[in-house]
Amino acid sequence: MLGDLLNQIPQDEQIDSVYTDGAYDTKQCREVIADRQAHAVIPPRKNTKPWKDTKSSSLERNELLRTVKRLGRTLWKKWSGYHRRSWLKLRCIASNY
C-alpha cells in the first residue's frame, strides 16, 4: 500500500522524508522508502525487537530503537520532527473544507 502511494510521485522527483504512524513500522515499508532514497520517520511499535538482517533500512530502524530507548518516545517525536505529520494531516483535512 505504501509503495503504491509513493509510486504516485514520479521517480525523478526526490522524496526527502516519509512520515507515517507505527502501523507502517514493517520491513517492507521501510525498504520501499529506502528504495526511493528517503528517510523514514516512523515510530517503532511498542514492545518491538531489533531486526536481525543487515539491510540499511533495518540498521536504520535498529538505531532508531536505541535512540527512542535513550530519549524516550515523546522527546524522540520532538527531536525527529514527527509532530509535523499531525500538523500536515490537520492542514490537509482543513483544506478540504
Helices and strands as residue ranges (DSSP letters): H 2-7, E 17-19, G 22-24, H 27-35, E 39-41, H 56-71, H 73-80, H 83-95
